[in-house]
Amino acid sequence: MTAHSQVGTPAMQLVGSDLVCVRGGRQIFAGVSFAVGAGRALAISGPNGAGKTSLLRMIAGLLRAEAGRIECRDGASDLTIAEQTHFLGYQDAVKPSLSVAENLQFWSRYLGDGHGPTAPALEAVDLGGLSDLPAGYLSAGQRRRLSLARLIAVKRPIWLLDEPTAALDASGQARLSELMRAHTVGGGLIVAATHGPLGIDATELRLGP
């Protein structure tokens, strides 16, 4: 299975070659290859259990590939793939006892230098008016938007998104599409596992039958 996309900016290209994933002694997928360059998006599709999340975790360095190789071809940077990546999992990492702003400030410190303003990121996901609210009171869609705010608060070129539209209403999905388009226009790249359309132009890599 191979998917290729043209490189928007020659400075960066994320490449996977002949990847094999084994979980619990069972082979999930084999022979998976892809290439996605700066300014482009790759949509990973397929049925449940085909390995979409596993492939994202593999790219992020959270899961070891049984075989194959993943590399970031970027002559201008000495950073690892993990150091250049935002991994947004299916479950939102939100601490209920902290306020909306405090949650984002934590991630800003953890993923970046913690000195950048977080208010613009909250405004971008329509949570600016809820910054002082304990995150435990947020709806599922609002928690998802709070997670998305991390992508804006700390700038990283590679976005790995697992079902990014989950729990978002039509307005939230439209806002996410705008954020993803802005990221790719700015030279970033996106790899997203999804069951449906992303709302942006993307090359498709299908796993499973």
Secondary structure, DSSP 8 states (H G I E B T S, - for coil): -EEE---SEEEEEEEEEEEEEEETTEEEEEEEEEEEEET-EEEEE-STTSSHHHHHHHHHTSS--SEEEEEEE-TT----TGGGEEEE-SS----TTSBHHHHHHHHHHHHS-S-S-SHHHHHHTT-GGGTTSBGGG--HHHHHHHHHHHHHHS--SEEEEESTTTT--HHHHHHHHHHHHHHHHTT-EEEEE-SS--SS--EEEE---
